[in-house]
């Protein structure tokens, strides 16, 4: 019997895939748990269409994110802030500051960052991670405000 998987099933397949399974397995396990629907069933066709559409949208989103990541990698963000005589910042540069700058410049929001907070004047590397597993490294340059 051919079924369309609604959710990922270990050792069988990913959501949206059409799989050949024994009828008893489908009726007694997959259907009651909502893991699959029959391919010939109108609901199965509708689910398959929705999953295909979601997969196309996800692929498109990942392609756009990939292009944005190429722009972001190695980019430089500059801040001018007040410091004391030793070059330490009165207010550190934190995650919210970097997220705001990245969103304004590239229209993408990073999920996580390594290398923050920044508390001294100079050049600092910050590693960003994005949804979909994308990663990029940027350089943050902090200079003293006159």
VEXZA-313465 format. One line per 4 residues: number of its first residue (from 1); their letters; for each residue x, y, z of N, C-alpha, C. Coordinates in nm, 4 decimals. Each point is the difference from the previous one (the first is absolute). Layout:
N
NUM	a	X:Y:Z:X:Y:Z:X:Y:Z ~ ...;
//
This chain:
146
1	xxxx	0.0850:-0.1173:0.0000:-0.0850:0.1173:0.0000:0.0898:0.1240:0.0000 ~ -0.0358:0.0987:-0.0824:0.0780:0.1222:-0.0052:-0.0612:0.1029:0.0946 ~ 0.0889:0.0623:0.0823:-0.0435:0.1020:0.0950:0.0869:0.1246:-0.0165 ~ -0.0573:0.1126:0.0382:0.0736:0.1257:0.0016:0.0307:0.0298:0.1462;
5	xxxx	0.1272:0.0152:0.0327:0.0378:0.0283:0.1377:-0.0334:0.1448:0.0343 ~ -0.0687:0.0167:0.1124:-0.0370:0.1334:0.0473:0.1108:0.0544:0.0894 ~ 0.0677:-0.0890:0.0719:0.1115:0.0362:0.0880:0.1193:-0.0879:-0.0336 ~ 0.1171:0.0400:0.0459:0.1196:-0.0827:-0.0186:-0.0165:-0.1286:0.0799;
9	xxxx	0.0272:-0.1136:-0.0641:-0.0087:-0.1303:0.0656:0.1381:-0.0634:-0.0080 ~ 0.0609:-0.0314:0.1163:0.1338:-0.0602:-0.0013:0.0047:-0.1285:-0.0826 ~ 0.1068:-0.0165:-0.0745:0.0275:-0.1166:-0.0840:-0.1012:-0.0179:-0.1133 ~ -0.0833:0.1054:-0.0232:-0.0965:-0.0106:-0.1087:0.0123:0.1167:-0.0966;
13	xxxx	-0.0032:0.1224:0.0534:0.0101:0.1144:-0.0894:-0.0367:0.1311:0.0665 ~ 0.0093:0.1038:-0.0810:-0.0290:0.1360:0.0455:-0.1447:0.0354:-0.0350 ~ -0.0513:0.1020:0.0668:-0.1354:0.0471:-0.0274:-0.0116:0.0381:-0.1473 ~ -0.1093:-0.0416:-0.0624:-0.0230:0.0313:-0.1401:0.0396:-0.1104:-0.0957;
17	xxxx	0.0761:-0.0975:0.0460:0.0422:-0.1092:-0.0866:-0.1117:-0.1029:-0.0151 ~ -0.0030:-0.0640:-0.1151:-0.0935:-0.1098:-0.0244:0.0763:-0.1292:0.0248 ~ -0.0551:-0.0846:0.0867:0.0665:-0.1260:0.0357:-0.0948:-0.1177:-0.0231 ~ 0.0593:-0.1127:-0.0328:-0.0743:-0.1254:-0.0148:0.0134:-0.0755:0.1319;
21	xxxx	-0.1155:-0.0275:0.0652:0.0009:-0.0731:0.1274:-0.1063:-0.1086:-0.0047 ~ 0.0102:-0.0924:0.0932:-0.1020:-0.1047:0.0090:-0.1284:0.0628:0.0539 ~ -0.1110:-0.0537:-0.0469:-0.1301:0.0569:0.0347:-0.0253:-0.0003:0.1510 ~ 0.0370:-0.1061:0.0656:-0.0208:-0.0094:0.1448:0.0811:0.1051:0.0762;
25	xxxx	0.1224:0.0215:-0.0419:0.0860:0.1008:0.0642:-0.0617:0.1388:-0.0160 ~ -0.0522:0.0267:-0.1190:-0.0616:0.1299:-0.0246:-0.1253:0.0171:0.0853 ~ -0.0880:-0.0993:-0.0011:-0.1279:0.0124:0.0709:0.0143:-0.0057:0.1515 ~ 0.0928:-0.0801:0.0485:0.0128:-0.0188:0.1450:0.0990:0.0940:0.0676;
29	xxxx	0.0932:0.0554:-0.0748:0.1020:0.0845:0.0638:0.0034:0.1411:-0.0574 ~ 0.0213:0.0124:-0.1308:0.0198:0.1320:-0.0599:-0.1257:0.0874:0.0025 ~ -0.1134:-0.0555:-0.0420:-0.1226:0.0797:-0.0061:-0.0482:0.0442:0.1390 ~ -0.0094:-0.0916:0.0990:-0.0490:0.0432:0.1320:0.0878:0.1061:0.0670;
33	xxxx	0.1293:-0.0049:-0.0239:0.0902:0.0976:0.0623:0.0120:0.1282:-0.0811 ~ -0.0666:0.0056:-0.1134:0.0035:0.1204:-0.0827:0.1333:0.0209:-0.0696 ~ 0.0749:-0.1078:-0.0217:0.1305:0.0099:-0.0644:-0.0095:-0.0039:-0.1516 ~ -0.1113:-0.0546:-0.0518:-0.0142:-0.0133:-0.1452:-0.1470:-0.0043:-0.0378;
37	xxxx	-0.0257:0.0227:-0.1293:-0.1338:-0.0163:-0.0569:0.0150:-0.0773:-0.1309 ~ -0.1064:-0.0671:-0.0402:0.0044:-0.0782:-0.1236:0.0188:0.0940:-0.1189 ~ 0.0833:-0.0412:-0.0949:0.0286:0.0846:-0.1162:-0.1245:0.0184:-0.0866 ~ -0.0806:-0.1033:-0.0132:-0.1175:0.0066:-0.0871:-0.1143:0.0787:0.0634;
41	xxxx	0.0039:0.0172:0.1293:-0.1021:0.0741:0.0728:0.0053:0.1486:-0.0382 ~ -0.1134:0.0660:-0.0196:0.0020:0.1430:-0.0327:0.0750:0.0833:0.1044 ~ -0.0096:-0.0415:0.1254:0.0744:0.0688:0.1065:0.1499:-0.0187:-0.0221 ~ 0.0383:-0.1191:-0.0444:0.1414:-0.0273:-0.0266:0.0539:0.0874:-0.1113;
45	xxxx	-0.0789:0.0174:-0.1032:0.0421:0.0866:-0.1107:0.0118:0.1447:0.0457 ~ -0.0943:0.0422:0.0827:0.0030:0.1366:0.0519:0.1225:0.0204:0.0902 ~ 0.0265:-0.0968:0.0874:0.1158:0.0075:0.0896:0.1289:0.0018:-0.0805 ~ 0.0079:-0.0846:-0.1021:0.1201:-0.0055:-0.0832:0.0228:0.1346:-0.0682;
49	xxxx	-0.1072:0.0608:-0.0504:0.0112:0.1317:-0.0632:0.0482:0.1062:0.0970 ~ -0.0542:-0.0011:0.1214:0.0414:0.0975:0.1014:0.1463:-0.0192:0.0386 ~ 0.0397:-0.1245:0.0172:0.1383:-0.0282:0.0378:0.0970:0.0371:-0.1117 ~ -0.0391:-0.0254:-0.1246:0.0839:0.0387:-0.1139:0.0162:0.1512:-0.0046;
53	xxxx	-0.1092:0.0724:0.0229:0.0038:0.1461:0.0000:0.0906:0.0503:0.1126 ~ -0.0140:-0.0589:0.1196:0.0831:0.0402:0.1140:0.1475:-0.0276:-0.0280 ~ 0.0288:-0.1129:-0.0661:0.1378:-0.0340:-0.0345:0.0579:0.0992:-0.1000 ~ -0.0792:0.0392:-0.0999:0.0462:0.1002:-0.0981:0.0274:0.1340:0.0678;
57	xxxx	-0.0896:0.0403:0.0925:0.0190:0.1268:0.0714:0.1253:-0.0051:0.0873 ~ 0.0214:-0.1128:0.0664:0.1179:-0.0146:0.0855:0.1273:0.0047:-0.0836 ~ -0.0020:-0.0655:-0.1155:0.1154:0.0011:-0.0894:0.0298:0.1412:-0.0479 ~ -0.1047:0.0726:-0.0356:0.0161:0.1384:-0.0455:0.0574:0.0866:0.1119;
61	xxxx	-0.0510:-0.0176:0.1216:0.0488:0.0757:0.1148:0.1471:-0.0298:0.0257 ~ 0.0391:-0.1268:-0.0099:0.1397:-0.0373:0.0217:0.0910:0.0580:-0.1080 ~ -0.0487:0.0083:-0.1237:0.0789:0.0607:-0.1075:0.0217:0.1481:0.0269 ~ -0.1056:0.0688:0.0439:0.0114:0.1429:0.0319:0.0960:0.0186:0.1172;
65	xxxx	-0.0120:-0.0852:0.1016:0.0894:0.0087:0.1150:0.1446:-0.0235:-0.0422 ~ 0.0222:-0.0944:-0.0912:0.1352:-0.0278:-0.0505:0.0608:0.1218:-0.0674 ~ -0.0806:0.0704:-0.0803:0.0501:0.1222:-0.0647:0.0299:0.1080:0.1020 ~ -0.0880:0.0134:0.0993:0.0221:0.1005:0.1058:0.1268:-0.0333:0.0793;
69	xxxx	0.0226:-0.1294:0.0269:0.1191:-0.0409:0.0743:0.1276:0.0372:-0.0750 ~ -0.0013:-0.0149:-0.1325:0.1177:0.0379:-0.0795:0.0288:0.1496:0.0151 ~ -0.1057:0.0814:0.0078:0.0179:0.1438:0.0198:0.0532:0.0297:0.1400 ~ -0.0506:-0.0731:0.0983:0.0335:0.0267:0.1400:0.1423:-0.0441:0.0343;
73	xxxx	0.0440:-0.1142:-0.0551:0.1315:-0.0553:0.0355:0.1098:0.1025:-0.0222 ~ 0.0761:0.0246:0.1053:0.1136:0.0911:-0.0083:-0.0370:0.1466:0.0015 ~ -0.1291:0.0316:0.0143:-0.0392:0.1410:0.0008:0.0474:0.0668:0.1294 ~ 0.0042:0.1307:-0.0051:0.0496:0.0779:0.1127:-0.1126:0.0893:0.0517;
77	xxxx	-0.0171:-0.0017:0.1310:-0.0952:0.0894:0.0654:0.0801:0.0904:0.0919 ~ -0.0226:0.1301:-0.0121:0.0768:0.0968:0.0784:-0.0901:0.0702:0.0999 ~ 0.0543:0.0189:0.1205:-0.0690:0.0735:0.1059:0.0952:0.1045:0.0562 ~ -0.0532:0.1172:0.0287:0.0750:0.1013:0.0729:-0.0707:0.0178:0.1332;
81	xxxx	0.0746:-0.0252:0.1082:-0.0614:0.0026:0.1325:0.0877:0.0764:0.0981 ~ -0.0610:0.0381:0.1106:0.0733:0.0690:0.1055:0.0838:-0.1014:0.0764 ~ 0.1240:0.0399:0.0304:0.0912:-0.0886:0.0726:0.0702:0.0778:0.1106 ~ 0.0628:-0.0763:0.0895:0.0826:0.0653:0.1022:0.1429:0.0124:-0.0531;
85	xxxx	0.0920:0.0471:0.0819:0.1382:0.0208:-0.0419:0.0723:-0.1295:-0.0364 ~ -0.0456:-0.1124:0.0553:0.0652:-0.1288:-0.0257:-0.0562:-0.0709:-0.1243 ~ -0.0952:0.0589:-0.0676:-0.0567:-0.0603:-0.1201:-0.1134:-0.0962:0.0273 ~ -0.0506:-0.0002:0.1225:-0.1133:-0.0858:0.0318:-0.1294:0.0778:-0.0228;
89	xxxx	-0.0992:-0.0700:-0.0492:-0.1273:0.0637:-0.0326:-0.0824:0.0247:0.1259 ~ -0.0729:0.1111:0.0006:-0.0925:0.0255:0.1103:-0.1192:-0.0944:-0.0088 ~ -0.0445:-0.0289:-0.1199:-0.1094:-0.0955:-0.0239:0.0479:-0.0987:-0.1058 ~ -0.0010:-0.1272:0.0326:0.0527:-0.1006:-0.0932:-0.0897:-0.0143:-0.1225;
93	xxxx	0.0583:-0.0510:-0.1081:-0.0745:-0.0338:-0.1213:-0.0493:-0.1432:0.0199 ~ -0.1316:-0.0173:-0.0007:-0.0551:-0.1323:0.0291:-0.0776:-0.0568:-0.1186 ~ -0.0627:-0.1125:0.0229:-0.0714:-0.0731:-0.1055:-0.1071:0.0862:-0.0667 ~ -0.0754:0.0749:0.0793:-0.1081:0.0818:-0.0556:0.0536:0.1047:-0.0974;
97	xxxx	0.1149:0.0596:0.0317:0.0596:0.1001:-0.0888:0.0383:-0.0615:-0.1350 ~ 0.0629:-0.1175:0.0049:0.0431:-0.0675:-0.1229:-0.1215:-0.0440:-0.0818 ~ -0.1008:-0.0571:0.0669:-0.1209:-0.0445:-0.0700:-0.0649:0.1180:-0.0707 ~ -0.0111:0.1121:0.0673:-0.0614:0.1183:-0.0594:0.0773:0.0453:-0.1241;
101	xxxx	0.1334:0.0008:0.0083:0.0827:0.0417:-0.1139:-0.0142:-0.0969:-0.1178 ~ 0.0025:-0.1303:0.0270:-0.0117:-0.1015:-0.1051:-0.1380:0.0091:-0.0657 ~ -0.1045:0.0157:0.0813:-0.1349:0.0089:-0.0559:-0.0168:0.1232:-0.0885 ~ 0.0536:0.1133:0.0440:-0.0111:0.1218:-0.0804:0.0753:-0.0113:-0.1319;
105	xxxx	0.1191:-0.0583:0.0050:0.0853:-0.0045:-0.1182:-0.0360:-0.1134:-0.0964 ~ -0.0382:-0.1188:0.0540:-0.0188:-0.1182:-0.0848:-0.1407:-0.0615:0.0039 ~ -0.0878:0.0501:0.0843:-0.1379:-0.0518:0.0128:-0.0035:-0.1471:0.0405 ~ 0.0934:-0.0411:0.0836:0.0066:-0.1373:0.0491:0.0323:0.0070:0.1485;
109	xxxx	-0.0641:-0.0873:0.0798:0.0230:0.0016:0.1442:0.0804:-0.1224:0.0434 ~ 0.1195:0.0217:0.0571:0.0784:-0.1135:0.0496:-0.0641:-0.0608:0.1243 ~ 0.0169:-0.1318:0.0171:-0.0545:-0.0681:0.1162:0.0936:0.0082:0.1200 ~ 0.1288:-0.0171:-0.0256:0.0957:-0.0056:0.1104:0.1315:0.0614:-0.0429;
113	xxxx	0.0795:0.0426:0.0999:0.1297:0.0614:-0.0276:0.1025:-0.0441:0.1028 ~ 0.1253:-0.0113:-0.0460:0.1111:-0.0327:0.0885:0.0997:0.1145:-0.0108 ~ 0.0493:0.0469:0.1128:0.0977:0.1086:0.0006:-0.0558:0.1271:0.0608 ~ -0.1128:-0.0109:0.0677:-0.0626:0.1168:0.0618:-0.0104:-0.0202:0.1497;
117	xxxx	-0.0129:0.1011:0.0799:-0.0020:0.1418:-0.0310:0.1410:0.0534:-0.0245 ~ 0.0064:0.1121:-0.0700:0.1278:0.0654:-0.0283:0.0143:0.1177:0.0949 ~ 0.1138:0.0036:0.0707:0.0176:0.1017:0.1037:0.1218:0.0880:-0.0212 ~ 0.0747:-0.0226:-0.1092:0.1220:0.0783:-0.0232:0.0023:0.0554:-0.1419;
121	xxxx	0.0737:0.1084:-0.0178:0.0200:0.0610:-0.1308:0.0879:-0.0926:-0.0835 ~ -0.0264:-0.0081:-0.1301:0.0821:-0.0805:-0.0891:-0.0835:-0.0786:-0.0980 ~ 0.0641:-0.0963:-0.0641:-0.0641:-0.0851:-0.0993:-0.0307:-0.1361:0.0637 ~ -0.1217:-0.0462:-0.0162:-0.0439:-0.1246:0.0621:-0.0727:-0.0872:-0.1014;
125	xxxx	0.0252:-0.1318:0.0025:-0.0714:-0.0942:-0.0868:-0.1210:-0.0532:0.0765 ~ -0.1133:-0.0040:-0.0692:-0.1230:-0.0521:0.0588:-0.0564:-0.1042:-0.0956 ~ -0.0258:-0.1196:0.0513:-0.0574:-0.1089:-0.0795:-0.1515:0.0013:0.0159 ~ -0.0705:0.0009:-0.1119:-0.1455:0.0023:-0.0006:-0.0532:-0.1333:-0.0492;
129	xxxx	-0.1128:-0.0431:0.0546:-0.0680:-0.1178:-0.0547:-0.1444:0.0377:-0.0304 ~ -0.0510:-0.0572:-0.1099:-0.1329:0.0324:-0.0495:-0.0847:-0.1255:-0.0089 ~ -0.1309:0.0185:-0.0159:-0.0886:-0.1146:-0.0184:0.0407:-0.0739:-0.1273 ~ -0.0196:-0.1288:-0.0024:0.0389:-0.0789:-0.1167:0.1453:-0.0423:0.0056;
133	xxxx	0.0687:0.0282:0.1108:0.1382:-0.0440:0.0163:0.1041:0.0916:-0.0598 ~ -0.0380:0.1156:-0.0471:0.0961:0.0929:-0.0585:0.0872:0.0663:0.1047 ~ 0.1269:0.0205:-0.0339:0.0946:0.0658:0.0906:0.0806:0.1035:-0.0769 ~ 0.0364:0.1068:0.0704:0.0820:0.1041:-0.0611:0.0830:0.0667:0.1081;
137	xxxx	0.1149:0.0516:-0.0419:0.0859:0.0733:0.0932:0.0067:0.1445:-0.0475 ~ -0.0216:0.0922:0.0936:0.0097:0.1415:-0.0325:0.1077:0.0624:0.0873 ~ 0.0405:0.1193:-0.0386:0.0982:0.0731:0.0789:-0.0702:0.1250:0.0541 ~ 0.0110:0.0193:0.1313:-0.0577:0.1165:0.0638:0.1152:0.0895:0.0435;
141	xxxx	-0.0018:0.1232:-0.0500:0.1053:0.0958:0.0341:-0.0586:0.1044:0.0932 ~ 0.0589:0.0103:0.1181:-0.0424:0.0975:0.0996:0.1041:0.1105:0.0064 ~ -0.0444:0.1228:-0.0167:0.0914:0.1128:0.0091:-0.0519:0.0989:0.1051 ~ 0.0923:0.0797:0.0489:-0.0312:0.0965:0.1050:-0.0734:0.1194:-0.0600;
145	xx	-0.1070:0.0400:0.0667:-0.0781:0.1158:-0.0438:0.0625:0.1244:0.0611 ~ 0.0206:0.1006:-0.0834:0.0626:0.1240:0.0516:-0.0963:0.0838:0.0795;
//
